[in-house]
Amino acid sequence: MSSTGTTDHEATGPRGARHERDAADRLLRAATRSGAHLIAEAASLVQGWAVLADPIAGAVYSTPAAAAADGVHAAAAPREHPHCTQRPAAGAVLVLAAAPTVRPGHACHVATTTAALLEVRGQRAAELRGEQMRLHTTLIRLLLAGHTAAVTETLGGSRLTHVTVYRLSGVDLPTAHEVLWRAVRPSLAPYADACTLMGRRDGELVVAELHHGGDDGRILRLVSRLSERHHLLAGMAGPLPLAEMPTAHSDAAAARHSATPDRRVVPADAVGASRLTPLLPTAPYARWAGSVLRPLSPAHQHLLLVWLRTGSKPRAAAALGLSAGTVRARIRDLSRLLGADLEDATVRAHLLLALRAPAPAPDGDGDSDSDSSGGSGNRSRSGSSPPGPPGPARLESLPDGLLDSEAVRAWAIGLVGGLEPHLRIALACWLRHHARTAPAAAELHVHRTTLAGWLNRCAEHLARNLADATVRAEIHLALKATRTGPDDPATLPRRGGRTYRRL
């Protein structure tokens, strides 16, 4: 009789019981080594393939490796794979595909035993998880404090030279932390020249991937899936050298403020990415920006960039790890240093434009360029001149011709053209008040709910995220470039009382 004709009743005899005990012993010995060995042993016992599929990480373990995609698909759509045996195991799904010659009862026994052993391994890992998470958080704090050598020595990875930082926020953060921990399976021993640290700080989840120059995108894919599944918003910054971990940390927070449910993970280099700056003449733009920013150190520029990207001082303080009072004091000092009112919406838009400018030419080239350009070039002094209050360039106004080109006007019309007069006036007023609805509504003499409705219509018309501070700065510049009147709240079309009239 062939083996395919063996019944489950025959498996309950002495020979079948001994066979099941031998299988359990083999699985137990494999479980003492690692989860990968346990899955490999299960695949061997059923003479087929075995996959542990996680909803976030995909295939955690797979034997053979080529079966990973089939296992993940079977876990996602079990009805489409009735030949597979599945068991929940440690927050994931164990999928076994036995050979046709293997008894169904034996495959079920192997699946049940393997799932139970995975649960035991998961319970043991959960017992140690608290201490490991606290250690990870401590190492992240050390990186932020500048102790990179101590961290790399602890990790034992001399090739760990760069870091990519993710900062996530949301309601379901504790659960998301545990899910990501299980998916990443972080270890303090570098694997493939990379090591992932993660910890919760100040109500957010910080993930720092240490690597050698560049990452393979694995953590980004996991963070993207996690954000979608648990409704989180995330910012990403890097790769940057380990010594610039504080910069990456604050840039990731600034990027997170631009995330939306439609775009849950935002890279820092995409925040403030402008459709306007490529349209500006490079040399005059760079000279003006270099002249404006000359009094500022790189640290000053970074603080201002984070502030302008997040849109408020408290958010900038949280991103930079400073108190709100410290940020306010530093911005007041920088306002005096620049000789400009940084509370003015136009000044802020111009400052963000300057901070996004390409690097100026070297001093020698820049001086000769200025001498030969005439006009605005003659107004720029060499770097040897100390910047005084009058200054060669001011934030209140832009050089002639910078925003006056046909390309810039076409961009501005494409962005804000077609807005109804009352919507344009309301939007301009709201932007002047730094996106604060109450004072803008008071100046417009309309109810806050009315203004909120108008702003929603503006967002739909512009197809832009008005919650993004950098988007608001560009819209402010576009409104200025296309302005034919004063956009004065006093000219808001009305029809008695506080209503308005469509024109």
C-alpha positions in Angstrom: 0.0 0.0 0.0 1.3 3.5 -0.9 1.9 6.0 1.8 -0.8 8.2 0.4 -3.3 5.6 1.5 -2.2 5.7 5.1 -5.1 6.9 7.3 -5.0 9.1 10.4 -6.2 6.1 12.4 -3.0 4.2 11.6 -1.0 7.3 12.8 -2.4 6.8 16.3 -0.7 3.5 16.7 2.6 2.9 18.5 4.6 3.6 15.3 2.7 6.8 14.6 3.1 8.0 18.2 6.8 7.4 18.1 7.0 9.2 14.8 5.2 12.3 16.3 7.5 12.2 19.4 10.6 12.2 17.2 9.2 15.1 15.2 8.5 17.1 18.4 12.0 16.4 19.7 13.6 17.6 16.4 11.5 20.8 16.5 12.4 21.4 20.2 16.1 21.0 19.5 15.8 23.4 16.6 13.9 25.9 18.7 16.8 26.1 21.2 19.0 27.4 18.4 17.0 30.0 16.6 13.7 30.8 15.0 15.2 30.3 11.5 16.4 26.8 12.5 12.9 26.0 13.8 11.2 27.0 10.5 13.8 25.0 8.5 13.2 21.9 10.6 9.4 22.3 10.1 9.9 22.5 6.4 12.1 19.3 6.5 9.5 17.4 8.5 6.7 18.1 6.0 9.0 17.7 3.0 7.8 21.0 1.6 8.2 24.6 2.6 7.6 26.7 5.7 7.2 30.5 6.1 6.7 32.7 9.2 4.8 35.7 7.7 4.5 39.0 9.6 1.9 41.6 8.4 4.5 44.3 8.6 7.8 42.7 7.9 6.6 40.2 5.4 8.5 36.9 5.5 10.4 36.7 8.8 11.8 33.3 8.2 11.4 31.2 5.1 12.7 27.7 4.0 13.5 27.7 1.2 14.0 31.4 0.6 12.1 31.2 -2.7 8.9 30.3 -0.8 8.8 33.7 1.0 6.4 35.3 -1.5 4.1 32.3 -1.6 4.0 32.2 2.2 3.2 35.9 2.6 0.4 35.6 0.0 -1.1 32.5 1.6 -1.1 34.3 5.0 -2.9 37.3 3.4 -5.4 35.2 1.5 -5.8 31.8 3.2 -8.9 30.8 1.2 -6.9 30.9 -2.0 -4.4 28.4 -0.6 -6.5 25.5 0.9 -3.5 23.1 0.6 -1.5 25.1 3.1 -1.6 24.6 6.9 -1.7 27.8 8.9 -1.4 28.6 12.5 -1.1 32.0 14.4 2.3 32.2 16.1 3.8 35.1 18.1 1.9 37.8 16.4 2.6 36.4 12.9 1.3 33.5 10.8 3.0 30.2 10.3 2.4 28.7 6.8 3.3 25.1 6.0 3.0 23.5 2.6 3.5 19.8 2.9 4.4 17.3 0.2 1.5 15.3 -1.2 2.9 12.1 0.4 2.8 13.6 3.9 -0.3 12.7 6.0 -2.5 15.7 6.8 -2.5 14.7 10.5 1.3 14.8 10.5 1.4 18.2 8.9 -1.1 19.5 11.4 1.0 18.1 14.3 4.2 19.8 13.0 2.3 23.1 12.4 0.8 23.1 15.9 4.1 22.1 17.6 6.1 24.7 15.7 3.5 27.4 16.5 3.7 26.6 20.2 7.5 26.7 20.2 7.4 30.1 18.4 5.0 31.3 21.1 7.4 30.2 23.8 10.3 32.0 22.0 8.1 35.0 21.7 7.2 35.0 25.4 10.9 34.7 26.3 11.7 37.6 24.0 8.9 39.7 25.5 10.4 39.1 29.0 13.7 40.6 27.8 12.1 43.3 25.6 11.7 45.9 28.3 15.4 45.9 29.2 16.4 45.9 25.5 14.1 48.8 24.7 15.5 50.9 27.6 19.0 50.1 26.4 18.1 51.2 22.9 16.6 54.5 24.2 19.8 55.1 26.2 22.0 54.6 23.1 19.8 57.0 21.1 20.2 59.6 23.8 24.0 59.2 23.8 24.0 59.7 20.0 22.0 62.9 20.4 24.5 64.1 23.0 27.4 63.5 20.6 28.9 60.4 22.2 29.2 58.6 18.8 32.4 56.8 19.7 30.9 55.3 22.8 27.9 54.1 20.9 29.8 52.5 18.0 32.1 50.9 20.5 29.1 49.4 22.4 27.7 48.2 19.1 31.0 46.8 18.0 30.6 48.1 14.5 33.6 50.1 13.3 32.0 50.5 9.9 28.9 52.2 11.3 29.6 55.7 10.0 26.2 57.1 9.0 22.7 57.3 10.4 19.1 57.6 9.0 16.6 58.8 11.5 12.8 58.3 11.5 10.5 60.1 14.0 6.9 58.7 14.2 3.9 60.0 16.1 0.3 58.8 16.5 -2.3 57.5 18.9 -1.3 53.8 18.6 2.4 54.3 19.2 3.0 51.7 22.0 1.5 48.9 19.8 3.3 50.2 16.8 6.6 50.1 18.7 6.1 46.5 19.7 5.1 45.5 16.1 8.1 47.3 14.6 10.4 45.7 17.2 9.2 42.3 16.3 9.5 43.0 12.6 13.0 44.5 12.7 14.2 42.0 15.4 16.8 44.6 16.5 20.1 43.4 17.8 23.1 45.3 19.2 25.4 43.2 17.0 25.6 44.8 13.5 24.1 42.7 10.7 25.4 43.3 7.2 27.1 46.5 8.4 23.9 47.9 9.7 22.3 48.2 13.2 18.8 49.6 14.1 18.1 51.3 17.3 14.6 52.3 18.3 13.0 53.9 21.4 10.2 56.1 22.6 11.1 59.6 23.6 8.7 62.4 24.6 5.6 60.7 23.1 7.1 59.7 19.8 9.0 56.7 18.4 12.5 57.3 17.2 14.2 54.9 14.9 17.9 55.3 14.1 19.4 53.0 11.5 23.2 53.0 11.7 25.0 51.9 8.5 28.0 52.4 6.3 27.2 55.3 3.9 23.8 54.2 2.6 20.9 52.0 3.7 19.1 49.3 1.7 15.6 50.7 2.2 14.4 47.8 4.5 13.7 50.0 7.5 11.9 52.6 5.2 9.6 49.9 3.9 8.8 48.7 7.4 8.1 52.2 8.6 5.9 52.8 5.6 3.8 49.7 6.2 3.7 50.4 10.0 2.5 54.0 9.4 -0.3 52.9 7.1 -1.4 50.1 9.4 -1.3 52.1 12.7 -2.2 55.5 11.2 1.1 57.1 12.2 2.8 60.2 10.7 6.6 60.0 10.1 9.5 62.2 9.1 12.8 60.8 7.8 16.2 62.4 7.6 19.5 61.0 6.3 21.8 59.3 5.6 24.0 61.8 7.5 27.3 61.2 9.3 26.9 59.9 12.8 28.3 63.2 14.2 25.3 65.0 12.6 22.8 62.8 14.5 21.2 65.9 16.2 20.7 67.5 12.8 19.1 64.4 11.4 16.9 64.1 14.5 15.5 67.7 14.2 15.2 67.5 10.4 13.1 64.3 10.8 10.7 66.1 13.2 10.4 69.1 10.8 9.6 66.7 8.0 7.0 64.9 10.1 5.0 68.1 10.4 4.5 68.0 6.6 3.2 64.4 6.7 -0.5 63.8 5.9 -2.8 60.7 5.8 -2.2 60.7 2.1 1.6 60.8 2.5 2.5 59.4 5.9 6.3 59.3 5.5 8.0 62.5 4.4 11.8 62.7 3.8 13.5 65.8 5.1 14.9 66.7 1.7 11.4 66.8 0.3 10.3 69.4 2.9 10.5 72.8 1.3 11.4 71.2 -2.0 10.3 74.1 -4.2 8.9 74.4 -7.7 9.9 78.0 -7.5 13.7 77.9 -6.8 14.6 76.1 -10.1 12.9 79.0 -12.0 15.1 81.7 -10.4 18.4 82.9 -12.0 21.1 80.9 -10.3 23.9 83.5 -9.9 21.8 86.5 -8.7 19.8 84.2 -6.4 22.9 82.6 -4.8 24.6 86.0 -4.4 21.6 87.5 -2.7 21.1 84.5 -0.4 24.8 84.4 0.5 24.8 88.1 1.3 21.6 87.9 3.4 22.8 84.8 5.3 26.4 86.0 5.8 25.9 87.0 9.5 24.6 83.5 10.4 26.5 80.5 11.4 25.4 77.0 10.2 23.8 76.4 13.6 21.8 79.6 13.2 20.7 78.6 9.7 19.6 75.2 10.9 17.5 76.6 13.7 15.8 79.0 11.4 15.2 76.3 8.8 13.6 74.0 11.4 11.5 76.9 12.7 10.3 77.9 9.2 9.6 74.3 8.2 7.6 73.4 11.4 5.8 76.7 11.3 5.9 77.5 15.0 8.4 78.0 17.8 7.0 75.3 20.1 7.2 72.7 17.3 10.7 73.9 16.5 11.7 73.6 20.1 10.3 70.0 20.2 12.2 69.1 17.0 15.5 70.7 18.3 15.2 69.3 21.8 15.2 72.8 23.3 12.7 74.7 25.4 10.3 77.0 23.7 11.7 80.0 25.6 15.2 79.2 24.4 14.0 79.1 20.8 12.1 82.4 21.2 15.2 84.1 22.6 17.4 82.8 19.9 15.1 83.9 17.1 14.9 87.4 18.7 18.7 87.5 18.7 18.8 86.4 15.0 16.1 89.0 14.1 18.5 91.7 15.5 21.5 90.1 13.7 19.7 90.1 10.4 18.2 93.5 10.9 14.7 92.2 9.9 11.4 91.6 11.5 11.1 87.8 11.5 7.5 88.0 12.5 6.6 89.5 9.1 5.2 86.9 6.8 7.0 88.3 3.7 10.3 88.3 5.6 9.8 84.7 6.6 9.0 83.7 3.0 12.1 85.5 1.8 14.2 83.9 4.5 13.1 80.4 3.6 13.9 81.2 0.0 17.4 82.3 1.0 17.9 79.2 3.1 16.9 77.0 0.1 19.3 78.8 -2.3 22.1 76.9 -4.0 25.6 77.3 -2.5 27.2 80.6 -3.7 30.3 80.5 -5.9 33.7 80.6 -4.3 34.8 84.0 -3.0 37.1 84.7 -6.0 34.6 83.7 -8.6 31.8 85.5 -6.7 33.7 88.7 -6.5 34.6 88.7 -10.2 31.1 87.8 -11.0 29.8 90.7 -9.0 32.2 93.1 -10.6 31.2 92.2 -14.1 27.5 91.9 -13.6 26.7 95.6 -13.0 23.3 96.6 -11.6 22.5 94.4 -8.7 26.0 92.9 -8.8 27.5 96.2 -7.9 25.3 96.5 -4.9 27.0 93.3 -3.4 30.2 93.9 -1.5 33.0 91.5 -1.1 33.1 89.1 1.8 35.7 91.4 3.5 33.2 94.0 4.3 31.5 93.6 7.6 27.7 93.4 7.4 26.2 96.5 8.7 22.6 97.4 9.3 22.1 98.9 5.8 23.6 95.7 4.3 24.1 94.9 0.6 20.9 92.9 0.7 17.8 92.9 2.8 15.1 90.3 3.6 12.3 92.8 3.3 12.8 93.0 -0.5 14.2 90.8 -3.2 16.7 91.9 -5.9 15.2 93.3 -9.1 14.4 90.6 -11.6 14.5 87.7 -9.2 10.7 87.2 -9.1 9.9 89.3 -12.1 10.5 86.8 -14.9 7.9 85.4 -17.2 8.6 81.9 -15.9 8.0 82.9 -12.3 4.8 84.7 -13.2 3.6 81.7 -15.1 4.3 79.5 -12.0 2.5 81.9 -9.7 -0.6 82.2 -12.0 -0.7 78.4 -12.3 -0.6 78.1 -8.5 -3.1 80.8 -7.3 -4.8 81.9 -10.5 -8.5 81.4 -10.6 -9.1 82.1 -6.9 -12.3 84.0 -6.4 -11.7 87.5 -5.0 -13.0 86.8 -1.5 -11.0 83.6 -1.3 -7.8 85.3 -2.4 -8.3 88.1 0.1 -9.1 85.7 2.9 -6.1 83.5 2.1 -3.7 86.4 1.9 -4.9 87.7 5.3 -4.7 84.3 6.9 -1.1 83.9 5.6 -0.1 87.4 7.0 -1.4 86.1 10.4 0.9 83.0 10.1 -2.0 80.6 9.6 -3.9 81.7 12.8 -7.6 81.6 12.1 -8.9 83.8 14.9 -7.0 87.0 14.3 -7.5 86.6 10.5 -11.2 86.2 11.0 -11.3 89.2 13.2 -9.6 91.4 10.6 -11.9 90.1 7.9 -15.0 90.6 10.1 -16.2 87.1 9.4 -16.9 84.1 11.7 -14.0 81.6 12.2 -16.2 78.9 10.8 -16.8 80.9 7.6 -13.0 81.5 7.2 -12.3 77.8 7.8 -14.7 76.9 5.1 -13.1 79.4 2.7 -9.6 78.0 3.5 -10.9 74.5 2.7 -12.0 75.7 -0.7 -8.6 77.3 -1.2 -6.9 74.1 -0.4 -9.1 72.2 -2.9 -8.5 74.8 -5.6 -4.7 75.0 -5.0 -4.3 71.2 -4.5 -1.9 72.0 -1.7 -1.5 71.1 2.0 -2.0 74.4 3.7 -0.9 72.8 7.0 2.6 72.7 5.6 4.5 75.9 6.5 6.8 75.7 3.5 3.7 75.4 1.2 2.2 78.5 2.8 5.4 80.5 2.2 5.4 79.7 -1.5 1.7 80.6 -1.8 2.4 83.9 -0.1 5.1 84.6 -2.7 2.7 83.6 -5.5 0.0 85.9 -4.2 2.5 88.8 -4.2 3.7 88.0 -7.7 0.2 88.0 -9.1 -1.3 90.8 -7.0 -3.1 93.5 -9.0 -4.7 95.2 -6.0 -3.9 95.5 -2.3 -5.7 92.2 -1.2 -7.0 94.4 1.6 -9.7 92.9 3.9 -11.5 96.2 3.6 -12.1 95.4 -0.1 -13.7 92.0 0.7 -16.9 91.8 -1.5 -19.9 92.0 0.8 -23.7 92.1 0.6 -24.8 93.5 3.9 -23.8 92.4 7.4 -20.9 89.9 7.3 -21.8 88.2 4.0 -19.9 88.5 0.8 -20.8 88.8 -2.9 -19.4 86.6 -5.6 -17.9 88.7 -8.5 
